[in-house]
């Protein structure tokens, strides 16, 4: 009994020690948050988009001052309504004392979701950029104006650069709520490590990282961009991005894996993740397996238009119970709803134009794959030379077995889409 009591005492001492350390950490975080709130409330602004017709705010976000003369960083998506329709909206800021002022748009980066603003100066104080990122597990502090409630400081934890990301977002354990977009996240020294950009809920937040912010600021001129040049600048940025992104995919060898009786592309880039599942309903009279791969992030252009999607999918079908006509009807039902994965409306894109036919190709000439394929494209109305592309192919070599292959690219040039299609088709073979 003495031994049991002694062990219990030790456990109690250990538990008490851990509890004290946890309480001390929480007190330290609270003290740091209070200090940041007191020192930085005159450097964080609410960014408001005002509709001219009604005089009311249409949307809100956050911004933070980075120079003595009033340069302010925010997100592109915070000011997107004004960028697209400067004749309908204007941008204003509100400081911590509730005072309002006009805002001038200096520059935008639609790919990295950044905007550079100039305010009528209310403070010569500003926030400095950090020289480097924190270590994993270090405390961080996200600042902004959630839900129009005023300046808020949210403590959290730095988790590093996201693994599956073409844009190298920072992952933090902190609640970034609506209205905090465009606000800064700071290290323990009060220096900027990133810009609040998105949340997946449950204390999962994402930042635009320090190096992309620094590059954007350094590349921005002092002269504001003309509102008439907004769309042209966005088009240039989108073209440059897709040339680099798709170009990198085309330049490297693709990872190929067995799937059913075929060989198909698997994860062809570090920012693309693949998932698999099997349809196992006992009522169906065929086997159906799926390999589904996609880039997890999109480029925000407007609330009704996004781009930058890379998605491809393969479905393997096999049956011993259906005749060829029944099997064909199954395949037809599976492909009838294929569409692009990005959001776009008639204001932004044309209707699809499609071409179809039979193709025979293979990574091995000993096992050619014959496919009935359709290639469809729709063009971007405001950004000439960019398209959404959809490819759909189904093998016709066998009566009771088939491979369905599908991909969609958004915001891609005709040249890049053609090269991607050729590489995609040639990477498929029978095993």
KEMIBA-754980 format. One line per 4 residues: number of its first residue (from 1); for each residue x, y, z of C-alpha. Coordinates in nm, 3 decimals. Example, Ala and Ser with C-alpha at 12.3 -4.5 7.8 and 13.67 -1.06 7.14 Angstrom:
! KEMIBA-754980
1> 1.230/-0.450/0.780  1.367/-0.106/0.714
***
This chain:
! KEMIBA-754980
1> 0.000/0.000/0.000  0.286/0.238/0.078  0.431/0.181/-0.268  0.096/0.254/-0.432
5> 0.058/0.576/-0.233  0.413/0.675/-0.321  0.352/0.621/-0.693  0.028/0.818/-0.672
9> 0.215/1.103/-0.503  0.471/1.105/-0.782  0.200/1.112/-1.045  0.031/1.396/-0.860
13> 0.358/1.591/-0.843  0.414/1.537/-1.217  0.059/1.640/-1.297  0.087/1.951/-1.079
17> 0.416/2.047/-1.244  0.271/2.012/-1.594  -0.037/2.208/-1.493  0.178/2.491/-1.355
21> 0.385/2.502/-1.672  0.068/2.514/-1.882  -0.079/2.793/-1.671  0.249/2.986/-1.691
25> 0.251/2.947/-2.070  -0.108/3.071/-2.094  -0.029/3.369/-1.870  0.276/3.448/-2.084
29> 0.068/3.431/-2.402  -0.198/3.653/-2.248  0.064/3.907/-2.141  0.223/3.908/-2.488
33> -0.119/3.947/-2.653  -0.203/4.238/-2.421  0.130/4.403/-2.500  0.077/4.366/-2.877
37> -0.275/4.501/-2.850  -0.153/4.808/-2.667  0.147/4.876/-2.891  0.003/4.788/-3.232
41> -0.358/4.907/-3.225  -0.257/5.225/-3.412  -0.091/5.021/-3.690  -0.380/4.787/-3.773
45> -0.673/4.911/-3.982  -1.010/4.792/-4.091  -1.031/4.805/-4.470  -1.381/4.878/-4.596
49> -1.521/4.851/-4.948  -1.797/5.110/-4.984  -2.068/5.082/-5.249  -2.106/5.424/-5.406
53> -2.478/5.395/-5.485  -2.588/5.320/-5.128  -2.293/5.463/-4.937  -2.285/5.142/-4.730
57> -1.998/4.900/-4.679  -2.012/4.598/-4.908  -1.730/4.405/-4.742  -1.460/4.443/-4.479
61> -1.112/4.312/-4.410  -0.795/4.412/-4.232  -0.467/4.581/-4.319  -0.145/4.680/-4.145
65> 0.102/4.965/-4.186  0.456/4.876/-4.302  0.613/5.221/-4.361  0.615/5.560/-4.194
69> 0.443/5.724/-4.490  0.130/5.507/-4.472  0.183/5.204/-4.696  -0.054/4.929/-4.587
73> -0.068/4.558/-4.676  -0.394/4.367/-4.718  -0.528/4.077/-4.926  -0.627/4.105/-5.289
77> -0.961/3.944/-5.213  -1.034/4.219/-4.959  -1.022/4.487/-5.233  -1.132/4.268/-5.528
81> -1.472/4.437/-5.572  -1.301/4.773/-5.619  -1.040/4.624/-5.854  -1.310/4.486/-6.084
85> -1.551/4.778/-6.057  -1.379/5.102/-5.949  -1.681/5.291/-6.084  -1.907/5.121/-5.827
89> -1.690/5.108/-5.516  -1.426/5.295/-5.320  -1.184/5.187/-5.048  -1.168/5.350/-4.704
93> -0.998/5.261/-4.379  -1.098/5.295/-4.015  -0.836/5.325/-3.743  -0.854/5.211/-3.381
97> -1.022/5.536/-3.280  -1.299/5.493/-3.537  -1.164/5.765/-3.768  -1.208/5.707/-4.142
101> -0.991/5.803/-4.436  -0.947/5.744/-4.808  -0.732/5.464/-4.946  -0.533/5.455/-5.270
105> -0.461/5.121/-5.436  -0.088/5.103/-5.518  -0.044/4.744/-5.641  -0.204/4.398/-5.650
109> -0.084/4.038/-5.671  -0.380/3.819/-5.764  -0.179/3.494/-5.755  -0.054/3.542/-5.399
113> -0.366/3.730/-5.281  -0.190/4.052/-5.181  -0.265/4.421/-5.218  -0.059/4.730/-5.135
117> -0.253/5.038/-5.023  -0.169/5.396/-4.927  -0.367/5.571/-4.655  -0.388/5.932/-4.551
121> -0.137/5.912/-4.273  -0.267/5.875/-3.917  0.046/5.732/-3.757  0.419/5.728/-3.824
125> 0.443/5.395/-3.640  0.457/5.080/-3.847  0.526/4.707/-3.812  0.856/4.564/-3.929
129> 0.901/4.248/-4.132  1.082/3.966/-3.955  1.420/3.857/-4.087  1.319/3.489/-4.075
133> 1.035/3.258/-3.983  0.988/3.119/-3.632  1.074/2.762/-3.536  0.806/2.493/-3.537
137> 0.599/2.521/-3.221  0.690/2.884/-3.150  0.408/3.116/-3.037  0.258/3.353/-3.293
141> -0.014/3.620/-3.280  -0.270/3.691/-3.551  -0.423/4.039/-3.552  -0.726/4.171/-3.734
145> -1.088/4.282/-3.718  -1.307/3.968/-3.704  -1.675/4.008/-3.787  -1.657/4.389/-3.755
149> -1.592/4.354/-3.379  -1.279/4.569/-3.361  -0.913/4.482/-3.325  -0.851/4.132/-3.191
153> -0.527/3.949/-3.104  -0.542/3.569/-3.144  -0.251/3.368/-2.996  -0.147/3.052/-3.175
157> 0.136/2.823/-3.282  0.364/2.827/-3.585  0.350/2.496/-3.779  0.572/2.572/-4.078
161> 0.514/2.586/-4.453  0.233/2.362/-4.578  0.357/2.046/-4.748  0.099/2.024/-5.024
165> 0.093/2.382/-5.151  0.196/2.548/-5.475  0.185/2.883/-5.293  0.385/2.785/-4.981
169> 0.126/2.897/-4.731  0.216/2.895/-4.363  0.007/2.671/-4.140  -0.075/2.805/-3.794
173> -0.287/2.679/-3.508  -0.505/2.987/-3.459  -0.857/3.100/-3.540  -0.851/3.336/-3.839
177> -1.209/3.455/-3.868  -1.392/3.653/-4.134  -1.273/4.014/-4.129  -0.919/3.921/-4.022
181> -0.812/3.862/-4.384  -0.525/4.095/-4.468  -0.416/4.138/-4.108  -0.066/4.047/-3.990
185> 0.057/3.749/-3.796  0.353/3.835/-3.572  0.628/3.649/-3.394  0.699/3.693/-3.023
189> 0.912/4.000/-3.103  0.617/4.170/-3.274  0.757/4.129/-3.628  0.556/4.024/-3.934
193> 0.593/3.660/-4.042  0.293/3.645/-4.276  -0.045/3.781/-4.383  -0.375/3.626/-4.272
197> -0.541/3.472/-4.576  -0.762/3.170/-4.500  -0.900/2.932/-4.240  -1.021/2.574/-4.239
201> -1.184/2.612/-3.899  -1.095/2.426/-3.579  -0.789/2.644/-3.513  -0.643/2.574/-3.859
205> -0.528/2.897/-4.025  -0.310/2.988/-4.322  -0.080/3.280/-4.398  0.088/3.424/-4.704
209> 0.452/3.371/-4.607  0.712/3.634/-4.532  0.925/3.591/-4.845  0.629/3.635/-5.082
213> 0.521/3.947/-4.894  0.874/4.090/-4.907  0.905/4.023/-5.283  0.570/4.188/-5.347
217> 0.662/4.503/-5.156  1.005/4.531/-5.322  0.855/4.488/-5.670  0.587/4.753/-5.616
221> 0.638/5.104/-5.750  0.544/5.418/-5.557  0.300/5.526/-5.830  -0.054/5.386/-5.798
225> -0.170/5.160/-6.080  -0.433/5.315/-6.303  -0.776/5.159/-6.250  -0.798/5.103/-6.626
229> -0.493/4.876/-6.602  -0.623/4.648/-6.327  -0.747/4.368/-6.554  -0.441/4.380/-6.779
233> -0.210/4.347/-6.479  -0.410/4.056/-6.341  -0.399/3.887/-6.682  -0.020/3.922/-6.695
237> 0.016/3.772/-6.348  -0.213/3.479/-6.430  -0.029/3.405/-6.756  0.310/3.416/-6.585
241> 0.187/3.189/-6.307  0.045/2.921/-6.535  0.357/2.922/-6.752  0.569/2.851/-6.447
245> 0.328/2.609/-6.277  0.232/2.398/-6.579  0.580/2.437/-6.726  0.732/2.278/-6.416
249> 0.489/1.985/-6.443  0.581/1.928/-6.807  0.955/1.945/-6.740  0.965/1.661/-6.485
253> 0.908/1.288/-6.504  0.566/1.184/-6.381  0.515/0.922/-6.114  0.328/0.626/-6.271
257> 0.140/0.356/-6.082  -0.065/0.046/-6.163  -0.441/0.089/-6.151  -0.675/-0.193/-6.252
261> -0.511/-0.332/-6.564  -0.362/0.004/-6.662  -0.071/0.229/-6.568  -0.166/0.589/-6.484
265> -0.008/0.910/-6.349  -0.009/0.930/-5.969  0.110/1.238/-5.772  0.295/1.434/-6.042
269> 0.397/1.725/-5.816  0.457/1.788/-5.446  0.150/2.012/-5.425  -0.087/1.751/-5.572
273> -0.247/1.486/-5.353  -0.414/1.167/-5.472  -0.694/0.976/-5.306  -0.856/0.645/-5.386
277> -1.187/0.475/-5.319  -1.391/0.180/-5.441  -1.764/0.158/-5.506  -1.867/-0.153/-5.315
281> -2.247/-0.145/-5.324  -2.359/-0.514/-5.334  -2.646/-0.416/-5.565  -2.421/-0.312/-5.852
285> -2.301/-0.571/-6.101  -1.962/-0.426/-6.177  -1.637/-0.332/-6.007  -1.556/0.040/-5.988
289> -1.237/0.191/-5.843  -1.132/0.558/-5.852  -0.800/0.743/-5.829  -0.858/1.116/-5.771
293> -0.578/1.374/-5.771  -0.589/1.751/-5.738  -0.419/2.071/-5.631  -0.590/2.179/-5.310
297> -0.571/2.557/-5.365  -0.730/2.799/-5.610  -0.660/3.156/-5.716  -0.935/3.395/-5.609
301> -1.036/3.642/-5.882  -1.384/3.732/-5.758  -1.665/3.578/-5.557  -1.796/3.432/-5.884
305> -1.468/3.338/-6.049  -1.160/3.141/-5.944  -0.884/2.969/-6.137  -0.554/2.783/-6.103
309> -0.712/2.437/-6.067  -0.527/2.119/-6.164  -0.737/1.804/-6.126  -0.717/1.460/-6.283
313> -0.907/1.142/-6.219  -0.913/0.780/-6.332  -1.195/0.527/-6.296  -1.153/0.155/-6.357
317> -1.467/-0.043/-6.448  -1.496/-0.418/-6.485  -1.794/-0.656/-6.508  -1.874/-1.019/-6.568
321> -2.251/-0.983/-6.523  -2.347/-0.705/-6.767  -2.363/-0.732/-7.144  -2.181/-0.479/-7.359
325> -2.486/-0.250/-7.396  -2.556/-0.249/-7.022  -2.190/-0.184/-6.950  -2.185/0.105/-7.198
329> -2.487/0.263/-7.025  -2.306/0.241/-6.689  -2.005/0.418/-6.836  -2.223/0.681/-7.002
333> -2.395/0.763/-6.672  -2.060/0.805/-6.498  -1.924/1.060/-6.745  -2.239/1.261/-6.814
337> -2.176/1.517/-6.538  -1.808/1.586/-6.602  -1.731/1.957/-6.580  -1.456/2.203/-6.488
341> -1.377/2.224/-6.118  -1.342/2.603/-6.091  -1.619/2.855/-6.031  -1.692/3.076/-6.334
345> -2.001/3.247/-6.475  -2.106/3.388/-6.811  -1.955/3.726/-6.728  -1.611/3.568/-6.713
349> -1.596/3.275/-6.957  -1.739/3.171/-7.292  -1.924/2.846/-7.359  -1.718/2.532/-7.409
353> -1.615/2.430/-7.759  -1.536/2.059/-7.791  -1.362/1.821/-8.028  -1.387/1.443/-8.007
357> -1.241/1.141/-8.179  -1.047/0.819/-8.137  -0.683/0.814/-8.032  -0.439/0.525/-8.005
361> -0.131/0.573/-7.797  0.079/0.404/-7.534  0.390/0.442/-7.325  0.473/0.097/-7.465
365> 0.415/0.020/-7.831  0.349/-0.343/-7.736  0.031/-0.248/-7.553  -0.148/0.038/-7.734
369> -0.447/0.201/-7.570  -0.742/0.293/-7.791  -0.952/0.570/-7.643  -1.264/0.764/-7.741
373> -1.176/1.114/-7.623  -1.325/1.462/-7.599  -1.127/1.783/-7.552  -1.315/2.098/-7.453
377> -1.203/2.455/-7.389  -1.366/2.784/-7.289  -1.185/3.118/-7.305  -1.155/3.393/-7.043
381> -1.335/3.706/-7.158  -1.124/3.955/-6.958  -0.790/3.776/-6.984  -0.710/3.694/-7.350
385> -0.504/3.383/-7.408  -0.626/3.197/-7.100  -0.867/2.904/-7.102  -1.036/2.641/-6.891
389> -0.969/2.298/-7.043  -1.146/1.968/-6.990  -1.035/1.631/-7.127  -1.235/1.309/-7.104
393> -1.135/0.972/-7.248  -1.260/0.617/-7.217  -1.092/0.306/-7.350  -1.271/0.097/-7.612
397> -1.030/-0.197/-7.637  -1.244/-0.439/-7.435  -1.617/-0.499/-7.400  -1.631/-0.559/-7.025
401> -1.336/-0.358/-6.894  -1.269/0.013/-6.932  -1.049/0.293/-6.802  -1.202/0.639/-6.781
405> -0.946/0.922/-6.772  -1.028/1.284/-6.700  -0.850/1.610/-6.625  -0.934/1.976/-6.596
409> -0.699/2.276/-6.600  -0.812/2.632/-6.537  -0.637/2.951/-6.640  -0.403/2.787/-6.888
413> -0.275/2.892/-7.232  -0.354/2.694/-7.546  0.012/2.594/-7.586  0.046/2.470/-7.229
417> -0.285/2.283/-7.238  -0.187/2.107/-7.562  0.147/1.997/-7.418  -0.017/1.879/-7.096
421> -0.280/1.681/-7.291  -0.015/1.504/-7.499  0.188/1.410/-7.192  -0.123/1.300/-7.001
425> -0.241/1.070/-7.282  0.103/0.924/-7.351  0.153/0.839/-6.982  -0.139/0.591/-6.988
429> -0.077/0.229/-7.090  -0.198/-0.123/-7.026  0.011/-0.310/-6.773
***
